[in-house]
Amino acid sequence: MNTRTTVAGALLLATAGLATTANAWVAIPANYVEGIVQSVDRDARTLTVANGTYHVRSLGELNEVNAGDKVDLSYLNEAGQNVVIAVTLR
């Protein structure tokens, strides 16, 4: 499992939480993790990989994700929770 944080990462638009300060846009960097899905809880809207549990905003993000799948996740930490902004099956 490889976890990395990138400051120069992709600019994330509306769902990533662009913030404004004094009429300037500030991009909030995303965190990235890749790994094998250990479990998916559609009722709780979460998926778990070896290094933690991640929440999704929409059930649609979990439609094709199953335990055992290799995934890349982009996520933000919001109020102490890891919230997925993109799931990519590998």
Buried (B, 14 or more C-beta within 10 A) or exposed (E): EEBEEEEEBBEBEEEBBEEEEEEEEEBBBBBBBBBEBEEBEEEEBBBBBEEBBBBBEEEEBBEEBEEEBEBBBBBBEEEEEBBBBBBEEE
